[in-house]
Amino acid sequence: MVEREPQGPIPGSSGDGRIYPRGHVADALTGQFIVLTTFRRDGTPVPTTVWCARSADRIVVPTGSTTGKVKRIRNNPQVTMVKSSFRGKVKSDVVVFGTARFLEGADVEVARALLADKYGLQWRFTGNNADTFIGIAPDAE
């Protein structure tokens, strides 16, 4: 993963101004939720708490096609991810930087299966309405 420091506090944190260390995907994204930070055209970070699942080479995130994060990723695919609670409270000092893209075809079915395996009945009752899936490749070392 490429080493770089975020500018200012990580969105979703307490805003204490700390610079968070980089880390490995496995360590950083082991929980139920992550804060996915996308960036507006002017560079303003926008944190969003989301579900995620890991595949061999990427993190997958379900969402709706009309959400703000979809629009922001179309303009700037660079994102950050950090483990969080349901309410977006950051639970780790490890931030993962990555590049997002929209999944299509067979990749969507793989993403659906990964999310169903991870979230079980929760996914079947609430997550199945996602119509867009984002694949995030962590930055290479």
Salt bridges, closest charged atoms under 4 A:
ASP16 OD2 - ARG18 NE 2.97
ASP57 OD2 - ARG58 NH2 3.68
ASP93 OD1 - ARG18 NH2 2.88
ASP107 OD2 - ARG58 NH1 3.87
ASP107 OD2 - ARG101 NH2 3.26
ASP139 OD2 - ARG4 NH2 2.99
